[in-house]
């Protein structure tokens, strides 16, 4: 097919960026958008006159001209809506976290197999020219065998989300599933050669005594086979949006950094340094990086997988692992002990 025809379910703050990415991808087209509120329907209609705008996502799923559906909804809706997409015979791109429970993740994976449809998860960091370049250098042996990684984020508090859903723990599952899930995925990706994670120990606290489940500060140590480990840390009690990934190995080290006034800025500052044991050098980054840019690459990659069978950047199995790591980290926070996978 010349272009993969996408339907989009959800047109909130992040869903609108997905719509833009689908429209910009060279091998994709935006056929329809499902948005619940009249306000979001009007915004979608104004920004994307080429797409049909509907209130009920089931109307979108009934359209025969749609090949794949991109779901950008609150976490508690992922399983039910994702299941409906697959039942309708469409390929599915599902925003992270894949689902709030492993049972729901397993159900979606099984259904995708039964329907012979692709199930992609929105871990767009894997498409990054910065974080992806670090992975490329690791795989090329630039630092030898990876032994340690620090992935740390300093940022503004989370946005409330439509209707304040992100601050409702019953809907979000837990806050580790919100953004640290990206960093768990990066750690597992960077330590891919070492094997699956072995255990995790995590700590968290909140500046809201009446809402300890809304964790403003979070840190975890994830252990991998052979003694390798990653430290994942995030604070929501800070300002702006600054992320680093520092990775050391038996023969060198990498230091990647990204900064912006907001996470969705189109004007970030970023860099990557490589140390070979003697010399530090700046690694050129091929293009501007940030989640607003990686979304276009993600849509392009998913469309390419549908068109030609190319591997997905992040599969349902990858999404399940990320959810599992977050749930085990929350279990460790609650128990105050090391938790094994």
N, C-alpha and C positions, 0 to 999 in steps of 0.2 A: 504494500500500500504506500501511496505517496506521503500521506500524513495520517497519523493516528488521531482519531477523533475522541476528544476527552469531554466527559461531563465532570463538573465540579460540584460537590455538595459542601456548602459552607462558604459564606462570603463575609466573614468578620475581618478583623484587622489582619490576620495572617492569611485567611482564605483569599483576600483581595490580591495579595502578593502571588499566591498560587495561580490565580487567574491571569495575572500579568505574565508570569513565567510560561504558562501554556501558550498564551498568545504570541510570545516572543520566540519560543522554540521552533527551529526550522523544520522539524519533522512532526509537529503536533498542531492540532487545531482545536479551538474551544467551541464546542457545539451547544452546550447548555450549562446553566448554573441554577442550582437549587438554593434558595435563600429564604429563611422562614419569615423574617420581618419585612414589612413594607418598605422600611427605610433602606435595608440592605438590598432589596429587590430594585429599588430606584437607583441606588448607587451602581449596582451591577449593570443595569440597563444603560446608564449613562456612559460607563467606562467600556462596556463591551457590547455594542449594538449588534455585533455579528452573532451573538449567542442568544439562544432562547432562554428566557428567565421564568422559572417556575417556583411555586411555593412549596410543593410537595416533592420530596426527592424520589418518590415512587414513580411519579410522572416522568422524571428524567430517566429512570432505569428502564422504563417501557419503550424508550426511543430506540429504533433499530439502527440509527446512524451513529451510535456511540459505541466505541470499541473498549474504552477504559474509563474508569471513574476515579477521581482524586477526592479523598474524603478528608476534610479539614474541620473537624468538630470537637467539642469537649470530649475528654477521655472516656467518660462513662457511656458514650454513644458509639464508640468505635466498633465494638463487637457486633451489635445488632445491625448497624448500617453497613459495616463491612460484609457481614453475612448476606444481607440483602443484595449487595452488589454482585457477589460471587454467584448467588442463586440465580441472578438475572443473566448470567453468562458473560459478565464483563470482567476484564482485567482490573486489578485493584491496586491503587497506590494509597496507602494509609499513613497518615501522619503519626509520628511517634507521640506517646508510647503506643505500641501496637494494641494493647488492651491492658486493663488494670489487673488481670489475673492470668496465670499460666494456663489454666483450663480454657479460657477464652482464646488465648493465643493458639493453643493446640487445635481447637475447633476450627479456626480460620485456616490454619495450615492444612488440615485434613480436607476441608471443603474445597480449597484451591486445587488440591491434587485430584479430588473426585471430578471437579468441573474442568480440569485441564486448563486452568487460568493462572496467569502470573499474579503473585502476591508480593508487592514491593513495599518496603517500609521507609519512611522519610528521615533517614539518617543522612542529611545532606552534607554533613561535615566530610563524609567520604569523597565528595566531589570537589572539595576545596583545593585550590591551587596552592594553598599554604599547608594545611594539615595533610593533604594528600601528597604533597612533595616530601614531607617528613616520612611518610610511609614508604614512598618510592626509594628514598635514601636508605632507610632501614633494610628494605628488601634487597637492595644492591650491596649490602655489607658495609656501608659507610661508617658505621659505629661498631662493627663486629656483632656479637650477640647482645641484644638489648637486655639490660639488667634492672633498670630503674626508670620510672617516668613520674613526673609531677605534672598533672593537668589541673590548672587552677583558674577560677573565674571570680572576678570582683565586679559587682554590678549593682544597678538600681534594683529596687523591689520589683516583683512581677507585676504585670498588668492584671487588672481584675478579671478580664475576660467577660464575654457577654453574660449579663445577669449576675456577675460576680462568681461564676462557676469555679474559677481557679482558686478561690479562697474557701470553697466548700469541699472539705476533705472527703466527704462521701462521694463527690463527683470526680475529684482529681485522683483519688486512690491514695497517693502520698506525693509530697513535693519532690522527692528524689526522682520520681517518674517524669517530672516536668523538664528540667534542664540538665541536671547531672547525668541523666540517661545518655546524653550525647557523649559525655566524657568516659562513661563506662564502655560505650561502644568503641571509642577511639583507643582506649587502653587495650581492650581485647583484640582490636585490629592490629595495633602496633606490636603486641606480643603474640601474634598469631602462630609464629614458629614454635613458641614455647609450649603451646597447648591450651586447653580450656582452663579457666580460673579454678582455683582450688578452694579458697576461703576468702572471707572479707571481715574486717573489723571496722565499725563506723561509730562516729559520735555526731551529735547535733544539738543545737539549742535554739531557743526562740526568745525574742524580746517581748513577746506577748504572753504573759503568765496564764491568761485564760484560754490561750490557743497554742499549747506546746506542740501540737501536730503540724503547725505552720512554721517550719524550721527556717530561721533566717541564716543560720550558719551550719555547714555540713562538711564533714571530712571522712574519708574512708581509705583504708589500705587494702588493696586487692592483691592476693598472692597467686602466683602462677607456678607451674612446675619448674623445677631446677633452681628455685630461689629467687627468680625474678619477681618484682612487685611494682605496683603503681599506686601513687597517692593521688586521690581525687578530692578536690576541695572547692567549695563555693560559699560566697557570702552574698546575701541580698540586703545587707545593711550598709552598703557603700554607695558609690555614685558612678555614673557613666557605665562603660562596659569594657572590661580589660581581661583578656584571656592569654594564658601562656601554656605551652607544653614544652617541658624540658625532659629530654630522654638521654640517658647515658648507656653505653655499652662497653664491651671488652676492649674496643679499639678507638673510641671517640665519643662525641656527644653532639646533640642538636638542641637548639633553643629557638622555638617559634613563638611569636607574639602577635597579638591583634588587639587594636584599640579603636573605640569609636565613642561618640557622645551617647549613642544608643546602639542596641544590638542590630537594628535594621537600617543602619546608616548606609548611604551610598558613597560615603567619603571616609573610609577607614584608614588607619595607619597600620602597617604590618611589616614583619621582617622574619627572616630565617637565617640562623648562623650555624655553621658546621665546624666542629673542632676535630681534627684527625689525630690528636695526641700531641701535636706540636704547633700547628698553625690554625688560627681562626679565620674563616672566610665567610663573606656574605653570599648566600645562595639566591640567585635571581628568581623571582616569582613571576610566572608567565603572564598572569592577568590579575586584575583586582579581585580580592577575595572578601567574602562575607556571605551570610545566609541569603540575602536578597539576590546575590549573583548565582550562588550554588543552586538555587531553586530552578533556574533555567537549565542548568546542566543536569539536574536530577530528572526533570521532565524529558529532556532530550535522551538521557540514558534509558529511562523506562520505555519511551516510545521506540528506541532502537532495539531494545530487548524484545518487544512485541513484534517488530518488523522482521528481525533477522535472527532472533534467538540468542543474541549476545547476553552475557551474564548480567544480572541485576547488581547495582551497587550494594544494596542491602536487601536480603531476602526475608521471608517470614521467619526462617530459622535464626537469622541475625537479630531480628526484632524480638523474638522470644528470649534469646540470650540476654539482651539488654534489659528486658523487663525482669528476668530472673535475677540479674545482678542488683537491680534497684530494690526488689522485694527482699532479697537476702540482706542488703545493707540496712533497710528499715528494720528487719528482724534483729540485726545486730544492735542498732540504736536502742531498740526497745528492751533487749535482753542485757545489754552491756557486756557482751561476750563475742568472741570470734564465732562466726557461723560458716559452716562448710557447705559447698555445693553438692 
